[in-house]
Amino acid sequence: MKKTARKFLKLSVANLSVAALCLVVGLGAPSGARADEADARKLLKAMSDYMAAQKAISLQYDTILEIVTQDKQKLGIASSGKITLNRPDKIRVTRTGGFADVEFLFDGKTVTLLGKTENLYGQLEVPGTIDHLIDELRDKGRPVPGADLLLSDVYDKLMANVVDVKDLGSGVIGGVECDHLAFRTTEVRPYPCRYVITSNKVDQAPQYSITIRDWKTGNEVGSEGFIFKNSTNAKKMDLTDLPNIDELPKIFAVGGGK
């Protein structure tokens, strides 16, 4: 099996946050626990530097959002989509699942969120870079899971408050050999293989996972429009009032009995 281009299999993070998006060159692993930690950090740094250096990226993804009901049943909500970005200030994201079909566009000035099922959209003026947009959405209580992987300072964001690092060896995803790294943090923080976010402050530790495929960079990335044109004559609403846009459907009430 080829191992010239190694990828991360999984980054398991305690407490709801980071894990899965990067292409790195294999590094020889020294022996011992501290050597494993140092090697894991080198792999993550190489991934981060590679990600930040890409001016154009496109990828397709599949996600599983785990939820735990009051009677301790663990359920998985599945969705799929595509991400295309042009640094520093253009990004387009689609996500389709059993409960929502949405499209997110940012043209450097305006964020547009389109709910295709109801044909409704909302907009917000957030001029600036993708980095600024991600921070603004987090501050407004609308964080995008895994979005830290798209930042220009990926390594700093992923390693903030990390207290434990492990290199767990190799695995295979989609026929590609991947490195399996585990990082534990003290607080919430939020590949290209798989990204897993685990919460240790919720009963049964539900996870959010993203499996990435069809990774492309540079000239491989096709041309995408980042400006919303409203070709379906969607009705405009306040962004906070848009229905059925979250991965967690309305039938599941947080802290409720549904």
C-alpha positions in Angstrom: 0.0 0.0 0.0 1.4 3.4 -1.0 2.2 5.8 1.8 3.9 8.7 0.1 0.9 11.0 0.7 -0.3 10.3 4.2 -3.5 11.6 5.6 -5.1 11.8 9.0 -7.6 9.1 9.8 -9.1 10.6 12.9 -8.5 13.3 15.4 -10.5 12.5 18.5 -11.0 15.6 20.7 -12.5 15.6 24.2 -15.3 18.1 24.8 -16.9 19.0 21.5 -14.5 20.1 18.9 -11.7 19.4 16.3 -10.6 16.7 14.0 -10.2 15.8 10.1 -8.8 17.5 7.1 -5.2 17.2 5.8 -2.6 15.9 3.4 0.9 15.5 4.7 4.1 13.8 3.8 5.0 10.7 5.9 7.6 11.3 8.7 9.8 8.7 10.3 8.4 8.0 13.8 10.9 7.9 16.6 10.3 5.5 19.5 8.8 6.2 23.0 5.8 8.1 24.2 7.3 11.5 24.0 8.6 10.7 20.5 5.1 9.7 19.5 3.8 13.0 20.8 6.4 14.9 18.9 5.8 13.0 15.7 2.0 13.6 16.0 2.6 17.3 16.4 4.9 17.3 13.4 2.2 15.6 11.3 -0.4 18.0 12.4 1.8 21.0 11.7 2.6 19.7 8.3 -1.1 19.3 7.6 -1.8 22.7 8.9 0.9 24.4 6.8 -0.4 22.5 3.7 -4.0 23.5 4.3 -3.1 27.2 4.9 -1.0 27.3 1.7 -3.9 26.2 -0.5 -5.5 29.2 -2.3 -8.3 27.1 -3.8 -9.9 24.0 -2.3 -12.9 21.8 -3.0 -14.0 18.7 -1.3 -17.1 16.5 -0.8 -18.0 15.3 2.7 -20.3 13.0 4.6 -21.3 13.7 8.2 -22.8 11.9 11.1 -24.3 13.9 14.0 -24.9 11.7 17.0 -27.6 12.6 19.5 -28.6 10.9 22.7 -32.2 10.7 23.7 -33.5 10.8 27.3 -33.9 7.0 27.3 -30.2 6.7 26.4 -30.7 5.7 22.8 -27.9 7.0 20.6 -29.0 8.1 17.1 -27.0 9.3 14.1 -28.3 12.0 11.7 -26.5 11.7 8.3 -26.0 14.4 5.7 -23.6 15.1 2.7 -22.4 18.1 0.9 -19.6 20.0 -0.9 -17.2 22.8 0.1 -15.5 25.1 -2.3 -13.3 28.0 -1.2 -11.0 30.6 -2.7 -8.8 32.4 -0.2 -9.0 34.9 1.3 -12.7 35.7 1.1 -14.9 33.3 -1.0 -16.6 30.1 0.2 -19.6 28.0 -0.9 -21.0 25.1 1.1 -23.9 22.8 0.4 -25.4 20.3 2.9 -28.2 17.8 2.1 -29.8 15.5 4.6 -33.1 13.9 5.5 -34.3 17.1 7.3 -32.6 19.9 5.5 -31.2 21.0 2.1 -29.2 24.2 2.5 -26.6 26.3 0.7 -24.2 28.8 2.3 -22.4 31.4 0.2 -19.9 34.1 1.1 -18.6 36.6 -1.5 -16.3 38.6 0.8 -19.0 41.0 1.9 -22.3 39.1 2.3 -23.2 35.8 3.9 -26.3 34.1 2.3 -28.0 31.0 3.7 -30.6 29.4 1.4 -33.1 26.8 2.7 -33.9 25.0 -0.6 -36.8 23.0 0.8 -38.9 26.0 1.8 -37.2 28.3 -0.8 -36.3 30.9 1.8 -33.1 32.7 2.4 -31.4 35.1 4.8 -28.4 37.4 4.6 -25.9 39.1 6.8 -23.3 41.7 6.0 -19.9 40.4 7.2 -17.2 42.1 5.1 -13.8 40.5 5.4 -11.9 37.3 5.1 -13.0 33.7 5.7 -11.1 33.8 9.0 -13.1 36.8 10.0 -16.4 35.2 8.9 -15.8 32.0 10.9 -15.0 34.0 14.0 -18.1 36.2 13.5 -20.4 33.2 13.1 -19.0 31.6 16.3 -19.5 34.9 18.2 -23.1 35.1 17.0 -23.8 31.5 18.2 -23.8 29.9 14.7 -20.5 28.0 14.7 -19.7 25.7 11.7 -18.4 22.3 12.9 -14.9 21.7 11.6 -14.6 25.3 10.2 -11.3 25.9 12.1 -9.7 23.5 9.5 -10.3 26.2 6.9 -8.5 29.0 8.8 -5.1 30.4 7.8 -3.7 29.6 11.2 -5.0 26.0 11.5 -2.3 24.7 13.8 -2.7 27.4 16.4 -6.5 26.9 16.5 -6.3 23.1 16.7 -3.6 23.0 19.3 -5.1 25.7 21.6 -5.5 24.2 25.1 -4.4 20.7 24.0 -3.2 18.7 27.1 -2.7 15.2 25.6 -1.3 14.1 22.2 -1.2 10.5 20.8 -0.1 8.9 17.6 -2.3 5.8 17.3 -0.8 4.4 14.1 -2.4 3.8 10.8 -5.8 3.1 9.4 -7.5 3.0 6.0 -10.3 5.3 4.8 -11.6 5.1 1.2 -8.6 2.9 0.3 -6.1 5.5 1.5 -3.7 4.8 4.3 -4.1 7.4 7.0 -2.4 8.5 10.2 -4.7 8.2 13.3 -3.9 11.0 15.8 -5.8 11.8 19.0 -5.7 15.2 20.8 -7.4 16.0 24.1 -8.3 19.6 25.1 -9.5 21.2 28.3 -12.2 23.2 26.7 -14.3 23.3 23.6 -12.4 23.9 20.3 -13.6 22.9 17.4 -8.4 16.2 6.9 -8.4 15.0 4.2 -9.7 11.7 5.7 -12.0 12.0 8.7 -12.7 14.6 11.4 -14.3 13.5 14.7 -15.5 15.8 17.4 -16.4 14.1 20.7 -18.1 15.7 23.7 -17.1 14.4 27.1 -19.6 16.6 28.9 -22.7 15.0 27.4 -23.9 11.6 28.6 -22.6 8.7 26.4 -20.1 11.1 24.7 -21.9 11.7 21.3 -19.7 12.5 18.3 -19.8 14.6 15.2 -17.8 13.1 12.4 -16.9 14.4 8.9 -15.5 12.0 6.3 -13.9 13.8 3.4 -13.6 12.7 -0.2 -12.8 14.0 -3.7 -10.2 16.4 -2.3 -8.9 18.9 -4.9 -6.7 22.0 -4.8 -5.3 24.7 -7.1 -6.2 24.3 -10.8 -8.1 21.1 -10.0 -10.8 23.2 -8.4 -13.6 24.0 -10.8 -15.1 27.5 -11.1 -17.8 28.2 -8.6 -20.1 31.2 -8.1 -19.9 32.7 -4.7 -22.5 35.5 -5.3 -26.1 34.7 -4.5 -28.4 35.2 -7.6 -31.7 33.9 -6.2 -32.6 32.0 -9.4 -35.5 30.3 -7.6 -37.2 33.5 -6.4 -36.7 32.5 -2.8 -38.4 34.7 -0.2 -36.0 36.7 2.0 -36.3 36.3 5.8 -34.2 37.3 8.8 -31.3 34.9 9.0 -32.2 33.9 12.6 -35.7 32.9 11.5 -34.9 30.5 8.7 -36.5 27.1 9.4 -35.0 23.6 8.9 -31.4 24.7 8.3 -29.6 22.9 11.2 -28.3 19.4 11.1 -30.3 18.7 14.3 -33.9 18.6 13.1 -36.7 20.3 15.0 -38.2 16.9 16.1 -35.3 16.6 18.5 -35.7 19.2 21.3 -32.4 19.8 23.1 -32.9 18.7 26.7 -36.4 17.5 25.9 -38.1 14.2 25.7 -38.4 13.7 22.0 
